[in-house]
Structure formats: C-alpha cells, structure tokens
Amino acid sequence: MFGPLGMPEIIMIFIVGLLLFGPRKMPQLGRSIGRALGEFRRASNEFKRTVEDEVAAEEIRSVEKEIRDIKSTGTEFVKTTVDDAEKAPATPEEQTQK
C-alpha cells in the first residue's frame, strides 16, 4: 500500500506522531508533509523534463553536424565527379573522335 511500509509500521508512525505533536497538530503536519511531497514531485518531474529536453537537443545538434559534414564532403564528391565527367568522353563515338 505505501511501498515498503506495512500496516504495523504505519500505525507505529501515527502513534509516535500523535504522542509528539498531539491531536491538534496532526492535521497540519499531514498537510505540510503532503504539500512538501507534492512540491518535490513537481520539481523532480520538471528536472527530468529538462534533462530529457537537453538530451534531445544534443541529439539534434549531432545530427545537424553530421548533415553538414555529409553536405560538405558530398559537395566535393559531386564537384569532383562532375569535373571528371566533363573531362571524360560521354559516348564511345566521342572516345574515338578524340
């Protein structure tokens, strides 16, 4: 029900809290603990979301870098291929004419 805490442990915590804080302070204490846990959960979710966003942004940056690298080497390859094609005869007839 409450993770690793069973019913006997919950009852013992409640009795100790009742003895330490009294019956009038217990509802306030419960609300304070609830608010603190909610705040912690929101903060941890926000941190997790921030880390996931940063990881995704880094992946995008690495893919963009790979694309730039491919474009730069691809342009040189195409340029070299076009230059070679212009120098070489395109058809067998052109080969015999030269």
C-alpha positions in Angstrom: 0.0 0.0 0.0 2.7 2.5 1.0 5.7 0.9 -0.7 8.0 -0.9 1.8 5.9 0.2 4.8 3.3 -2.2 6.0 0.3 -1.6 8.2 2.1 -2.1 11.5 4.8 0.4 10.6 2.2 3.0 9.5 0.3 2.6 12.8 3.5 2.9 14.8 4.5 6.1 13.0 1.0 7.5 13.6 1.1 6.8 17.3 4.6 8.3 17.7 3.4 11.4 15.8 0.3 11.7 17.9 2.4 11.5 21.1 5.0 14.0 19.8 2.7 16.6 18.2 -0.7 16.0 19.8 -4.0 15.5 18.1 -4.4 19.2 17.2 -1.1 19.5 15.2 -1.5 16.2 13.3 -3.8 17.5 10.5 -1.5 20.5 10.0 1.5 18.2 10.0 -0.2 15.9 7.5 -1.0 18.8 5.2 2.6 20.1 5.4 4.0 16.7 4.5 1.6 16.3 1.7 2.5 19.8 0.3 6.2 19.0 0.6 5.8 15.7 -1.2 3.8 17.3 -4.0 6.4 20.1 -4.4 9.2 17.5 -4.5 7.3 15.5 -7.1 6.7 18.6 -9.3 10.4 19.7 -9.0 11.6 16.2 -9.9 9.3 16.0 -12.9 10.5 19.4 -14.1 14.1 18.4 -13.7 13.5 15.1 -15.5 11.8 17.0 -18.4 14.7 19.5 -18.6 17.2 16.7 -18.8 15.2 14.9 -21.5 14.9 18.2 -23.5 18.7 18.7 -23.2 19.4 15.2 -24.4 17.0 15.6 -27.3 18.6 19.0 -28.2 22.1 17.4 -28.1 20.9 14.6 -30.4 19.5 17.2 -32.9 22.8 19.1 -32.8 24.8 16.0 -33.5 22.5 15.1 -36.4 22.8 18.6 -37.8 26.6 18.4 -37.6 26.6 15.0 -39.4 24.4 16.5 -42.1 26.7 19.5 -42.5 29.7 17.1 -42.7 27.9 15.0 -45.3 26.9 18.0 -47.3 30.5 19.4 -47.3 32.0 16.0 -48.4 29.1 15.3 -50.7 29.6 18.6 -52.5 33.2 17.9 -53.0 32.4 14.4 -54.3 29.8 15.8 -56.7 32.1 18.5 -57.8 34.9 16.0 -58.5 32.5 13.7 -60.3 31.2 16.5 -62.5 34.7 17.7 -63.3 35.7 14.1 -64.2 32.6 13.7 -66.3 33.3 16.9 -68.2 36.9 15.7 -68.9 36.0 12.2 -70.0 34.1 11.4 -73.2 30.5 10.7 -72.6 29.9 8.2 -75.5 32.0 5.7 -77.4 31.8 7.9 -80.5 33.3 10.8 -78.7 36.1 8.5 -77.4 37.0 7.5 -81.0 36.9 11.1 -82.2 39.5 12.2 -79.6 
